Amino acid sequence: MNQQNAFITALDLIASLDPVLGDIVLLSLKVTLSAVLIAAAIGLPLGAALALGRFPGRSALIVVSNALMGLPPVVAGLVVYLLLSRSGPLGFLGMLFTPGAMILAQTVLILPIVISLTRQIVEDLWAEYEEQLRSLGSSRMRAIPTLLWDGRFSLITAILAGFGRASAEVGAVLIVGGNIAGYTRTMTTAIALETSKGDLALALGLGIILLTITLLLNTGAFVAGRMAQRAAG
């Protein structure tokens, strides 16, 4: 199949809602959205506490969280694999080569991004509103919910950044998920596999959908940023 025919077939797969393509896309979204929600639930309060808390080792934690933003996906996948393997500390859960393991791996990748960006956003907001909040009797820790709400549009951008990193990731989910057809095969792992097999139509179809999702994410981040500017103004 030449590239032109492969592209036309890819569009047909998308237009006809091909079940194989649809299952891969739905699993990818399920895994990534679950990881983003978990990372946001953990990372937003931790990032805010790291921004406003004063305790020994705080600077070291900031350095570590910033460094882990660039954590190689294969390293994250290897760590999760070792944790979930039969001889690992969490091997009794039987999660390896399941969507749950993939969610855990993506959460590990996203969490440092959410923590670090949240810390920076909350620190900036505290510097701007500290005097006003203290005049209302608010301490650093008590100000966290207020600052998180006030910075919600900027925080959405941080969460979207995490989603973008996870949705484009291959190495970690391949290591812990195994790329099992109909069970743990995501868009990125399927694109890599189908391309190597020469099935360009399915790979292109998934690539088009992944690119569309990326464009939507960037649009959402842009809109959230503009809303944050308007709220600040």
C-alpha positions in Angstrom: 0.0 0.0 0.0 1.5 3.3 -1.0 1.4 6.4 1.2 -1.5 8.1 -0.6 -3.7 5.0 -0.4 -2.7 4.5 3.2 -3.8 8.1 4.1 -7.2 7.6 2.3 -7.7 4.3 4.1 -6.8 6.0 7.4 -9.4 8.6 6.9 -12.0 5.9 6.1 -11.1 4.1 9.3 -11.7 7.3 11.3 -14.9 8.2 9.4 -16.4 4.7 9.7 -15.5 4.5 13.5 -13.4 1.4 13.0 -13.9 -0.7 16.2 -10.2 -1.6 16.5 -9.1 2.0 16.1 -11.9 3.1 18.5 -10.9 0.6 21.2 -7.3 1.8 21.1 -8.3 5.4 21.3 -10.7 4.9 24.1 -8.2 2.9 26.1 -5.5 5.6 25.6 -7.9 8.3 26.8 -9.0 6.2 29.8 -5.5 5.5 30.9 -4.2 9.1 30.4 -7.3 10.8 31.9 -7.1 8.5 34.9 -3.4 9.3 35.4 -4.0 13.0 35.1 -6.8 13.0 37.6 -4.7 11.1 40.1 -1.7 13.3 39.5 -3.9 16.4 39.9 -5.5 15.2 43.2 -2.0 14.5 44.6 0.1 17.1 42.9 -2.0 20.3 43.4 -2.1 20.2 47.3 1.5 18.9 47.4 2.7 21.7 45.1 0.9 24.3 47.1 2.3 23.0 50.4 5.8 23.0 48.9 5.3 26.6 47.8 4.1 27.9 51.2 5.5 25.5 53.7 8.7 26.2 55.6 10.4 23.0 56.7 13.9 21.3 56.6 14.6 19.8 53.2 12.2 22.0 51.3 14.9 23.3 48.9 16.0 19.7 48.2 12.4 18.7 47.4 12.0 21.6 45.0 15.2 20.6 43.2 14.1 17.0 43.0 10.6 17.8 41.7 12.0 20.1 39.1 14.6 17.5 38.0 11.9 14.8 37.8 10.0 16.9 35.2 12.5 15.6 32.7 12.3 12.0 33.9 12.9 9.6 30.9 9.7 7.6 30.3 11.6 4.3 30.1 13.2 4.9 33.5 9.7 5.6 35.0 8.5 2.4 33.3 11.4 0.4 34.6 10.8 1.6 38.2 7.1 0.8 38.0 7.9 -2.6 36.4 10.3 -3.4 39.3 7.7 -2.4 41.8 4.9 -4.5 40.2 6.9 -7.5 39.1 6.3 -10.8 40.9 9.4 -10.3 43.1 8.7 -6.6 43.7 7.2 -5.1 46.8 3.8 -4.6 45.0 3.9 -7.9 43.0 1.1 -9.3 45.1 -1.3 -6.8 43.4 -1.0 -8.6 40.1 -1.1 -5.3 38.2 1.7 -5.8 35.7 0.7 -5.9 32.1 -2.7 -4.3 32.9 -4.2 -0.9 32.3 -3.7 -0.2 36.0 0.0 -0.5 35.6 0.0 1.9 32.7 -2.0 4.4 34.7 0.5 4.2 37.5 3.5 4.7 35.1 1.8 7.7 33.6 1.0 9.1 37.0 4.7 8.9 37.9 5.5 10.9 34.8 2.9 13.5 35.3 3.1 14.1 39.0 6.4 16.0 39.1 5.1 18.3 36.4 1.9 19.1 38.3 3.8 19.6 41.6 6.5 21.9 40.1 4.2 24.1 38.1 1.7 24.3 41.0 4.5 25.3 43.3 5.6 28.1 41.0 2.0 29.4 40.4 1.1 29.4 44.1 4.4 31.1 45.1 3.7 33.9 42.6 0.2 34.3 43.8 1.3 34.4 47.5 3.9 37.1 46.7 1.1 39.1 45.1 -1.6 38.6 47.6 0.3 38.0 50.9 -0.4 41.3 52.5 -4.1 41.2 51.6 -4.5 37.6 52.9 -2.6 38.3 56.1 -4.8 41.3 56.8 -7.8 38.9 56.6 -6.1 36.7 59.2 -5.0 33.9 56.8 -1.8 32.0 57.4 0.3 30.4 54.7 -1.3 27.0 55.0 -4.9 28.3 55.4 -4.4 30.4 52.2 -3.8 27.3 50.0 -7.4 26.7 49.0 -7.9 30.4 48.2 -4.7 30.5 46.1 -5.5 27.3 44.3 -8.9 28.6 43.3 -7.5 32.0 42.3 -4.9 30.3 40.1 -7.3 27.8 38.6 -6.9 28.9 35.0 -3.1 28.7 35.3 -3.3 25.4 37.0 -5.4 24.0 34.2 -2.5 24.8 31.9 -0.2 22.9 34.2 -2.6 19.9 34.1 -2.9 20.1 30.3 0.9 20.0 30.1 0.9 16.8 32.1 -1.8 15.3 29.9 0.2 16.2 26.8 3.3 14.4 28.2 1.4 11.3 29.1 -0.6 11.1 25.8 2.5 11.2 23.7 4.5 8.7 25.8 5.6 5.3 24.5 8.3 3.7 26.6 6.8 3.5 30.1 3.4 2.1 29.0 5.2 -0.4 26.7 7.3 -1.7 29.5 4.5 -2.1 32.1 1.6 -2.7 29.7 3.2 -5.1 27.2 1.2 -3.7 24.2 -1.3 -6.5 24.4 -3.9 -6.3 21.6 -7.4 -5.3 22.8 -6.2 -4.9 26.4 -3.1 -2.7 26.9 -2.5 -1.3 23.4 -2.5 2.5 23.3 -2.3 4.9 20.4 1.5 5.5 20.7 2.4 1.8 21.1 0.0 0.8 18.3 1.6 3.4 16.0 5.0 2.1 16.7 3.9 -1.5 16.2 1.8 -1.0 13.1 4.5 1.1 11.4 7.1 -1.6 12.0 4.6 -4.1 10.5 3.9 -1.9 7.5 0.2 -1.3 8.3 0.4 2.4 7.6 -3.3 2.9 7.4 -4.0 2.1 11.0 -0.8 3.9 12.1 -1.8 7.0 10.2 -5.4 6.9 11.5 -4.1 6.8 15.1 -1.5 9.5 14.3 -4.2 11.8 12.9 -6.3 11.4 16.1 -3.3 11.9 18.3 -2.3 15.0 16.5 -5.9 16.3 16.8 -5.8 15.7 20.5 -2.5 17.6 20.8 -4.0 20.5 18.9 -7.0 20.6 21.1 -4.7 20.5 24.2 -2.7 23.4 23.0 -5.9 25.3 22.2 -7.2 24.6 25.7 -3.9 25.7 27.2 -4.0 28.9 25.2 -7.6 29.7 26.2 -6.8 28.9 29.9 -3.8 31.2 29.7 -5.9 34.1 28.3 -8.6 33.5 30.9 -5.9 33.6 33.6 -4.6 37.0 32.2 -8.1 38.4 32.2 -8.8 37.2 35.8 -5.5 38.8 36.9 -6.4 42.0 35.1 
